[in-house]
């Protein structure tokens, strides 16, 4: 019989030793039980925790605003309008004999605009005047006879009555002649002419439109929230659709709101000696109200709080973020003019949309002046 090989015997020995070790159960201590230097057992649950990482702070840029005195500006949409406008109409029927004006002509108060033919009415004036002369002579004769005691009282009364009637007839005839003429009630510009010479015009026929454009008015309506800031005499600038800006003063503020819109009509009077500002042009009215303490800030600085209120985020003395509501005073090309900003406020001008009230931040000074486009736009980096 052949002897077993050495490696076969070795394999059996290793298998027997491994089986004996498994039966003892000592393998369960590996990885689950460990001996501390003083002999106590330590498990994975009692292992030393890792140190907590420090909280990262958001970096924001802050700046101290420059305060200034600024007029509150009430901006409203409006339109230019003439100071006066009237339609000149005939006061009597007749043929238009003479038209003395054309479109664009300037007239003064009392200037004749047109005259109707009325030869028969002029003749009635001459007849009435002659009758009045006769009645005057008759009255004078009766007065002389009355002084001599010859004329009876009834004859005296009859002569005086006839004289008064003659005067009335002359006045009526003259009034008929006057109604043939249409005159300008005020100085202005003839904007429209609706008649032609030689045409028959009934009484009350519209003949021409007269405008007074000096001064010219800018009319608009102010909301009920802003009406308290507008008063008669306030200065105002009016920007026309052409881009030209003219100055004026508030002439009228209505005390009754327009039904439906709840807005109050206002009128701004603008000097217009050369009639360069026409009526009916779209305009932006900027009324200067009371002077307030304000700051000018770039539009990007303004943000909203959790409730949707418009305001600014500021840095508190304890390096936390706060919020202050603002009052929009004006919107200029250089930025927003805002009121309601505390005088000791440090405004967060970059990174304000990445933080909220109560956050602790790392604040750094903003570069450049606090104006539109000059603020350093820092991103919220962590340190």
C-alpha positions as CSV (number, residue, x, y, z in Angstrom):
1,X,0.0,0.0,0.0
2,X,1.4,3.4,-1.0
3,X,2.2,6.0,1.7
4,X,0.1,9.2,1.8
5,X,1.9,12.2,0.4
6,X,3.1,15.0,2.6
7,X,0.8,17.7,1.2
8,X,-2.2,15.5,1.7
9,X,-1.4,15.1,5.4
10,X,-0.8,18.8,5.8
11,X,-4.2,19.6,4.3
12,X,-5.9,17.3,6.8
13,X,-4.1,19.0,9.7
14,X,-5.0,22.5,8.6
15,X,-8.7,21.5,8.2
16,X,-8.7,19.9,11.7
17,X,-7.2,23.0,13.4
18,X,-9.7,25.3,11.6
19,X,-12.7,23.2,12.6
20,X,-11.6,23.2,16.2
21,X,-11.2,27.1,16.2
22,X,-14.7,27.5,14.7
23,X,-16.2,25.3,17.4
24,X,-14.7,27.5,20.2
25,X,-16.6,30.6,19.0
26,X,-13.6,33.0,19.6
27,X,-14.0,34.5,16.0
28,X,-17.0,36.6,17.1
29,X,-14.8,38.9,19.1
30,X,-13.0,40.2,16.0
31,X,-14.3,43.7,15.0
32,X,-17.1,43.7,17.7
33,X,-15.1,43.4,21.0
34,X,-11.8,45.1,21.7
35,X,-9.8,45.4,24.8
36,X,-8.8,48.9,26.0
37,X,-5.4,49.3,27.6
38,X,-7.0,49.0,31.1
39,X,-8.8,45.8,30.2
40,X,-12.3,47.3,29.6
41,X,-14.2,46.3,26.5
42,X,-14.9,48.9,23.9
43,X,-17.5,48.7,21.1
44,X,-18.2,50.7,18.0
45,X,-21.0,52.6,19.8
46,X,-18.5,54.1,22.3
47,X,-16.0,55.3,19.6
48,X,-14.9,58.9,19.9
49,X,-17.1,61.2,17.6
50,X,-15.5,63.4,15.0
51,X,-15.2,67.1,15.8
52,X,-18.1,69.3,14.5
53,X,-17.2,71.5,11.5
54,X,-17.5,75.3,12.0
55,X,-20.6,76.9,10.3
56,X,-19.7,78.8,7.1
57,X,-20.7,82.5,6.9
58,X,-22.0,84.2,3.8
59,X,-20.0,87.2,2.7
60,X,-21.9,90.4,1.9
61,X,-20.8,93.9,0.9
62,X,-22.1,96.8,3.0
63,X,-22.0,100.6,2.5
64,X,-23.1,103.6,4.5
65,X,-25.5,105.8,2.4
66,X,-25.1,109.5,1.9
67,X,-28.3,111.4,3.0
68,X,-29.6,114.4,1.1
69,X,-32.7,116.7,1.1
70,X,-34.9,115.8,-1.9
71,X,-38.4,116.8,-3.0
72,X,-40.9,114.0,-3.1
73,X,-41.9,113.6,-6.8
74,X,-45.5,112.7,-7.6
75,X,-45.4,111.3,-11.2
76,X,-48.7,111.1,-13.1
77,X,-49.6,110.7,-16.8
78,X,-51.4,113.6,-18.4
79,X,-52.0,115.6,-21.5
80,X,-51.6,119.2,-22.5
81,X,-54.7,121.3,-22.9
82,X,-55.5,125.0,-23.8
83,X,-56.2,127.4,-21.0
84,X,-59.4,128.4,-22.8
85,X,-61.3,126.9,-25.8
86,X,-64.5,128.2,-27.4
87,X,-66.5,127.7,-30.6
88,X,-67.4,131.0,-32.1
89,X,-71.0,130.8,-33.5
90,X,-73.3,133.2,-35.4
91,X,-75.8,135.1,-33.4
92,X,-78.1,135.8,-36.4
93,X,-79.0,134.2,-39.7
94,X,-77.6,135.6,-42.9
95,X,-75.1,135.3,-45.7
96,X,-71.5,135.4,-44.6
97,X,-70.3,138.6,-46.2
98,X,-66.7,138.8,-44.8
99,X,-64.5,136.3,-43.1
100,X,-61.6,138.1,-41.5
101,X,-59.5,135.2,-40.1
102,X,-57.8,132.0,-41.3
103,X,-56.5,128.9,-39.5
104,X,-53.5,129.7,-37.3
105,X,-54.2,133.5,-37.1
106,X,-53.7,135.1,-33.7
107,X,-56.4,137.4,-32.6
108,X,-56.9,139.7,-29.6
109,X,-60.0,140.1,-27.5
110,X,-62.6,142.2,-29.4
111,X,-61.2,141.5,-32.9
112,X,-63.8,140.9,-35.6
113,X,-63.8,137.3,-36.8
114,X,-66.6,137.5,-39.4
115,X,-69.5,139.8,-40.5
116,X,-72.8,138.7,-42.0
117,X,-74.6,140.7,-44.7
118,X,-77.4,142.8,-43.3
119,X,-78.1,145.9,-45.3
120,X,-81.7,145.9,-44.4
121,X,-80.9,145.9,-40.7
122,X,-78.5,148.8,-41.1
123,X,-81.3,150.7,-42.8
124,X,-83.6,149.9,-39.9
125,X,-80.9,151.5,-37.6
126,X,-81.0,154.7,-39.7
127,X,-84.8,154.8,-39.7
128,X,-84.9,154.3,-35.9
129,X,-82.2,157.1,-35.5
130,X,-84.3,159.5,-37.6
131,X,-87.4,158.7,-35.7
132,X,-85.5,159.3,-32.4
133,X,-84.4,162.7,-33.7
134,X,-88.0,163.6,-34.5
135,X,-89.2,162.5,-31.1
136,X,-86.5,164.5,-29.4
137,X,-87.6,167.7,-31.2
138,X,-91.2,167.1,-30.4
139,X,-90.4,166.5,-26.7
140,X,-88.4,169.8,-26.6
141,X,-91.3,171.7,-28.0
142,X,-93.7,170.2,-25.5
143,X,-91.4,171.1,-22.7
144,X,-91.3,174.7,-23.8
145,X,-95.1,174.9,-24.0
146,X,-95.3,173.2,-20.7
147,X,-93.1,175.9,-19.1
148,X,-95.5,178.5,-20.5
149,X,-98.5,176.6,-19.2
150,X,-99.9,176.0,-22.6
151,X,-99.4,172.3,-23.1
152,X,-101.7,170.0,-21.1
153,X,-100.2,167.2,-18.9
154,X,-101.5,164.5,-21.1
155,X,-99.7,165.9,-24.1
156,X,-96.5,166.1,-22.1
157,X,-96.8,162.4,-21.1
158,X,-97.5,161.3,-24.6
159,X,-94.4,163.1,-26.0
160,X,-92.2,161.5,-23.3
161,X,-93.6,158.1,-24.1
162,X,-93.0,158.5,-27.8
163,X,-89.4,159.5,-27.1
164,X,-88.8,156.5,-24.9
165,X,-90.3,154.2,-27.6
166,X,-88.0,155.7,-30.3
167,X,-85.0,155.1,-28.1
168,X,-86.0,151.5,-27.6
169,X,-86.5,151.0,-31.4
170,X,-83.0,152.4,-32.1
171,X,-81.4,150.1,-29.5
172,X,-83.2,147.1,-30.9
173,X,-82.2,147.9,-34.4
174,X,-78.6,148.5,-33.4
175,X,-78.6,145.1,-31.5
176,X,-79.7,143.4,-34.7
177,X,-76.8,144.9,-36.5
178,X,-74.3,144.0,-33.8
179,X,-75.4,140.4,-34.0
180,X,-74.2,140.3,-37.6
181,X,-70.6,140.6,-36.3
182,X,-68.8,137.8,-34.4
183,X,-65.8,139.0,-32.3
184,X,-63.1,137.1,-30.3
185,X,-64.0,136.9,-26.6
186,X,-60.4,136.5,-25.6
187,X,-56.9,136.6,-27.1
188,X,-55.8,133.4,-28.7
189,X,-55.3,131.4,-31.9
190,X,-57.9,130.4,-34.5
191,X,-57.5,126.7,-34.6
192,X,-60.4,125.8,-37.0
193,X,-62.6,127.6,-39.5
194,X,-65.7,125.8,-40.5
195,X,-67.4,128.3,-42.9
196,X,-66.8,130.0,-46.2
197,X,-67.6,133.4,-47.5
198,X,-70.9,133.7,-49.4
199,X,-72.5,130.7,-47.6
200,X,-75.9,131.0,-45.8
201,X,-75.5,130.6,-42.0
202,X,-78.4,130.0,-39.7
203,X,-78.3,131.5,-36.2
204,X,-76.1,129.5,-33.9
205,X,-74.0,128.0,-36.7
206,X,-70.4,127.1,-35.5
207,X,-68.0,129.2,-37.5
208,X,-64.5,128.9,-35.9
209,X,-62.6,127.4,-32.9
210,X,-60.5,129.8,-30.8
211,X,-57.8,128.5,-28.4
212,X,-55.8,130.3,-25.8
213,X,-52.5,128.5,-25.4
214,X,-50.7,131.0,-23.2
215,X,-50.6,129.6,-20.6
216,X,-51.0,126.0,-21.7
217,X,-52.2,123.4,-19.1
218,X,-51.0,119.9,-18.3
219,X,-53.9,117.9,-16.9
220,X,-53.7,114.7,-15.0
221,X,-55.2,112.8,-12.1
222,X,-53.5,112.0,-8.7
223,X,-54.3,108.9,-6.7
224,X,-56.1,109.2,-3.4
225,X,-52.9,108.1,-1.6
226,X,-50.8,110.9,-3.1
227,X,-53.4,113.7,-3.1
228,X,-52.2,114.8,0.4
229,X,-48.8,115.7,-1.0
230,X,-50.2,118.0,-3.8
231,X,-51.3,121.6,-3.3
232,X,-51.9,124.7,-5.3
233,X,-48.7,126.6,-6.1
234,X,-46.4,123.5,-6.0
235,X,-43.7,123.5,-8.6
236,X,-43.9,120.9,-11.3
237,X,-42.0,119.7,-14.4
238,X,-43.7,118.4,-17.4
239,X,-41.9,116.0,-19.8
240,X,-43.5,116.1,-23.3
241,X,-43.6,113.2,-25.7
242,X,-40.8,114.9,-27.6
243,X,-38.5,114.7,-24.6
244,X,-38.6,118.4,-23.8
245,X,-39.1,119.3,-20.2
246,X,-41.0,122.5,-19.3
247,X,-41.7,123.9,-15.9
248,X,-44.9,125.2,-14.3
249,X,-47.0,125.4,-11.2
250,X,-50.0,123.6,-9.9
251,X,-53.0,125.8,-10.6
252,X,-55.9,123.6,-9.5
253,X,-56.5,120.5,-7.4
254,X,-60.0,119.1,-7.5
255,X,-61.7,118.4,-4.2
256,X,-63.8,115.7,-5.7
257,X,-62.5,112.4,-7.0
258,X,-63.5,111.1,-10.5
259,X,-66.2,108.5,-10.2
260,X,-64.9,105.0,-10.9
261,X,-61.1,105.7,-10.7
262,X,-61.1,107.5,-7.3
263,X,-58.4,109.9,-8.6
264,X,-58.3,113.7,-8.3
265,X,-57.9,115.9,-11.4
266,X,-55.1,118.4,-11.2
267,X,-53.9,121.2,-13.6
268,X,-50.4,122.5,-14.0
269,X,-50.1,126.0,-15.6
270,X,-47.1,126.4,-18.0
271,X,-46.0,129.7,-19.6
272,X,-46.3,129.4,-23.4
273,X,-45.8,132.8,-25.0
274,X,-44.7,131.5,-28.4
275,X,-47.3,128.7,-28.5
276,X,-44.6,126.1,-28.9
277,X,-46.4,123.6,-26.6
278,X,-49.5,122.4,-28.5
279,X,-52.6,121.1,-26.8
280,X,-53.5,117.4,-26.8
281,X,-49.9,116.2,-26.4
282,X,-49.1,113.3,-24.1
283,X,-47.1,114.4,-21.1
284,X,-45.6,113.1,-17.8
285,X,-46.3,115.4,-14.9
286,X,-43.8,115.5,-12.1
287,X,-45.1,117.5,-9.2
288,X,-42.6,118.5,-6.5
289,X,-44.0,117.9,-3.1
290,X,-42.5,118.5,0.4
291,X,-38.7,118.1,0.9
292,X,-37.7,114.9,2.8
293,X,-34.5,113.3,3.9
294,X,-33.6,110.6,1.5
295,X,-30.8,108.5,-0.1
296,X,-30.1,107.6,-3.7
297,X,-29.4,103.9,-4.2
298,X,-29.0,101.6,-7.1
299,X,-32.1,99.6,-8.1
300,X,-30.4,96.3,-7.5
301,X,-30.1,97.0,-3.8
302,X,-33.9,97.0,-3.2
303,X,-35.3,93.6,-2.2
304,X,-38.4,92.0,-0.7
305,X,-38.9,90.4,2.7
306,X,-40.8,87.2,3.5
307,X,-44.1,89.1,3.4
308,X,-43.4,90.7,0.0
309,X,-42.7,94.2,1.5
310,X,-40.3,96.4,-0.5
311,X,-37.2,97.4,1.5
312,X,-33.5,97.1,2.2
313,X,-31.5,94.5,4.1
314,X,-29.1,96.1,6.6
315,X,-26.3,94.9,8.8
316,X,-27.0,95.1,12.5
317,X,-24.3,95.8,15.1
318,X,-24.2,92.1,16.0
319,X,-23.3,91.2,12.4
320,X,-26.8,89.8,11.7
321,X,-29.1,90.7,8.9
322,X,-32.1,93.1,9.4
323,X,-34.7,94.5,7.1
324,X,-36.2,98.0,6.9
325,X,-39.2,99.1,4.7
326,X,-38.7,102.0,2.4
327,X,-40.7,104.9,0.9
328,X,-40.1,105.4,-2.8
329,X,-39.6,109.2,-3.2
330,X,-38.4,109.3,-6.9
331,X,-37.1,107.1,-9.7
332,X,-34.3,109.0,-11.5
333,X,-31.8,108.0,-14.1
334,X,-29.1,107.8,-11.4
335,X,-31.1,105.4,-9.2
336,X,-33.9,105.2,-6.8
337,X,-34.5,108.0,-4.2
338,X,-35.7,106.4,-1.0
339,X,-37.0,107.6,2.3
340,X,-37.4,105.8,5.6
341,X,-33.8,104.7,5.8
342,X,-32.2,104.9,9.3
343,X,-29.4,107.4,9.5
344,X,-27.0,104.9,11.1
345,X,-27.9,102.1,8.7
346,X,-25.3,100.0,7.0
347,X,-27.0,98.8,3.8
348,X,-26.1,95.4,2.3
349,X,-25.5,96.3,-1.3
350,X,-24.3,92.9,-2.6
351,X,-25.4,89.5,-1.6
352,X,-28.6,90.8,-0.1
353,X,-30.7,88.3,-2.0
354,X,-28.7,85.4,-0.7
355,X,-29.4,86.0,3.0
356,X,-32.4,86.5,5.2
357,X,-33.3,88.3,8.4
358,X,-31.4,86.9,11.4
359,X,-28.5,85.4,9.5
360,X,-25.0,86.0,10.7
361,X,-22.8,87.2,7.9
362,X,-19.3,88.2,7.1
363,X,-19.5,91.9,6.0
364,X,-16.9,93.6,3.9
365,X,-16.9,97.3,2.7
366,X,-18.4,97.8,-0.8
367,X,-16.1,99.2,-3.4
368,X,-17.0,102.4,-5.3
369,X,-19.7,105.0,-4.6
370,X,-23.2,104.0,-3.7
371,X,-24.8,104.9,-7.0
372,X,-26.3,103.0,-10.0
373,X,-23.7,100.7,-11.6
374,X,-20.9,101.7,-9.2
375,X,-21.5,99.1,-6.4
376,X,-19.2,96.2,-6.3
377,X,-21.3,93.1,-7.1
378,X,-19.9,90.5,-4.7
379,X,-21.2,86.9,-5.0
380,X,-22.0,85.1,-1.7
381,X,-18.7,83.3,-1.0
382,X,-18.2,81.3,2.2
383,X,-15.4,81.6,4.6
